[in-house]
């Protein structure tokens, strides 16, 4: 059981209507994330990871079980959930600062009350000098950092990250992984992080949850007891290798099954 849980999912199933009849995406899923916990989710393609994010963000109803944030059932879109997408999806005609403030405008909150916070977050993600630039003037990694700042601007209870580094080259992705750890350690947000990378999951997470093939359900919850901050030396350690191998063995078992 997670201490001081923010996200609680119990016995959750999600069934879609398809042209071929009902399609079960997730089944009997249990998941708890404590306040300030960083949880990574791994699973084969089509296992329901995106469905899980859509449920938590309130965009998709569940078919059975319960899903709660801060004790309240998720019944629709929520203002206390932040999302960082695979692509930064910045508005090309707005400055970086204005892009960070998009959720504030969407919620019709007073912009002037969030200007200082936008600038603070841009400093935190290393973009303080680029607040007035347009997205096209930023590299891919810088754009994704702006996306992270945007996901944090309204102080969400839960931050959902949907493979945010998947489109980056290997070197940029490695650097962004390290930077995300620093951002998380500074904010201590509750994070659910979707990834296909085992090393990325082990490096970032307090625990890694593995989902089975469709219909997705939890088959492993692996605590990651590595000290923080984690570094390149951490990735070269026997402890890191053992955790990564345990996850690889689980995927081998899933593939064989």
Order of alpha helices (4+ residues) and beta strands (2+ residues): beta-beta-beta-alpha-beta-beta-beta-alpha-alpha-alpha-alpha-beta-alpha-beta-alpha-beta-beta-alpha-alpha
